[in-house]
């Protein structure tokens, strides 16, 4: 059974940090690119970051470049999203998703095969 389980969300003050985790099971993790996406109320889903397969290439939305870092630990079947200098505009439900094969760009998620349930990130003072 394919599962992607996000964790690490919560309430944080502007300027602070959070690290999200995405634990995968039920599929050949190393053959899948993993992406992070977010959706705020009343807004469309947007791609935040993704990490490819063997070469580990990473891609970021312009809005998070320099603040967020994506990484993967294939031994632990987990992908992380380190989020620094959080802003109120970062507030959203964050989802991780898996796509078979390498990825050379950040999409809106339409081409991803498996999705997690999401974790809420609230940025507020």
C-alpha positions as CSV (number, residue, x, y, z in Angstrom):
1,X,0.0,0.0,0.0
2,X,1.4,3.3,-1.1
3,X,1.7,5.9,1.7
4,X,3.1,9.4,2.0
5,X,2.9,10.8,5.5
6,X,3.8,14.4,6.1
7,X,4.7,15.7,9.6
8,X,6.3,18.7,11.1
9,X,3.7,21.3,10.5
10,X,2.5,23.7,13.2
11,X,2.2,27.3,14.3
12,X,5.3,29.4,14.0
13,X,6.0,33.1,14.3
14,X,7.2,35.1,11.2
15,X,10.9,34.8,10.7
16,X,11.1,31.4,12.4
17,X,11.7,27.9,11.0
18,X,10.0,24.6,10.5
19,X,11.2,21.3,9.0
20,X,8.6,19.2,7.3
21,X,9.1,15.5,6.7
22,X,7.6,13.2,4.2
23,X,7.9,9.5,5.0
24,X,7.2,7.1,2.0
25,X,6.3,3.5,1.9
26,X,4.8,1.0,-0.5
27,X,6.7,2.0,-3.7
28,X,10.3,2.0,-5.0
29,X,11.3,5.3,-3.4
30,X,14.6,5.8,-5.2
31,X,12.9,5.8,-8.6
32,X,10.5,8.6,-7.7
33,X,10.9,12.3,-7.7
34,X,9.3,13.9,-4.6
35,X,7.7,17.3,-4.6
36,X,6.3,19.6,-2.0
37,X,3.1,21.6,-2.8
38,X,1.0,23.9,-0.8
39,X,-2.5,25.3,-0.9
40,X,-3.9,28.2,1.0
41,X,-7.6,28.8,1.4
42,X,-9.1,30.3,-1.7
43,X,-5.9,29.8,-3.7
44,X,-4.8,27.3,-6.3
45,X,-2.3,24.6,-5.4
46,X,1.3,25.7,-6.1
47,X,4.5,23.8,-6.4
48,X,7.0,24.7,-3.6
49,X,10.0,22.5,-4.3
50,X,10.9,19.1,-5.8
51,X,13.9,16.8,-5.7
52,X,14.7,14.4,-8.4
53,X,15.8,10.8,-8.3
54,X,19.4,9.7,-8.7
55,X,21.1,13.0,-9.4
56,X,19.1,14.7,-6.6
57,X,18.5,17.8,-8.6
58,X,16.4,20.3,-6.7
59,X,14.0,23.0,-7.9
60,X,12.2,25.8,-6.1
61,X,9.4,28.2,-6.5
62,X,10.8,31.8,-6.8
63,X,8.8,32.7,-3.7
64,X,10.8,30.3,-1.5
65,X,14.3,30.4,-3.1
66,X,17.0,31.1,-0.6
67,X,14.6,30.3,2.3
68,X,13.6,26.7,1.8
69,X,15.8,23.6,1.3
70,X,14.6,20.2,0.1
71,X,16.6,17.1,0.7
72,X,16.1,13.3,0.6
73,X,17.4,10.4,2.7
74,X,16.9,7.3,0.5
75,X,17.9,5.0,3.3
76,X,15.1,6.4,5.5
77,X,12.7,6.8,2.5
78,X,12.1,10.4,3.7
79,X,12.2,13.8,2.1
80,X,12.6,16.9,4.1
81,X,11.7,20.5,3.5
82,X,13.6,22.9,5.7
83,X,11.7,26.2,5.8
84,X,13.5,29.3,7.2
85,X,12.5,32.9,7.5
86,X,8.9,32.0,7.3
87,X,6.4,34.6,6.2
88,X,2.6,34.9,6.6
89,X,2.3,34.2,2.9
90,X,3.8,30.7,3.5
91,X,0.8,29.8,5.5
92,X,-1.0,26.8,3.8
93,X,-1.5,23.1,3.9
94,X,1.7,21.5,2.6
95,X,1.5,18.2,0.7
96,X,4.2,15.9,-0.5
97,X,3.8,13.9,-3.6
98,X,5.7,11.3,-5.6
99,X,6.2,11.1,-9.4
100,X,7.8,8.1,-11.2
101,X,11.1,9.0,-12.8
102,X,13.4,12.0,-12.6
103,X,12.2,15.5,-12.6
104,X,13.8,18.5,-14.3
105,X,11.3,21.1,-13.3
106,X,8.8,22.1,-10.7
107,X,5.2,21.6,-11.8
108,X,1.8,22.3,-10.2
109,X,1.5,18.7,-9.3
110,X,-0.7,17.5,-12.1
111,X,1.9,14.9,-13.1
112,X,2.4,13.4,-9.7
113,X,1.2,9.9,-9.0
114,X,0.8,9.7,-5.2
115,X,-0.1,12.3,-2.6
116,X,0.0,12.6,1.2
117,X,-2.8,13.9,3.3
118,X,-1.1,17.2,4.1
119,X,0.2,19.1,7.1
120,X,-0.9,22.6,8.2
121,X,1.7,25.3,8.5
122,X,0.5,28.5,10.2
123,X,2.7,31.6,10.3
124,X,1.4,34.1,12.7
125,X,2.5,36.3,15.6
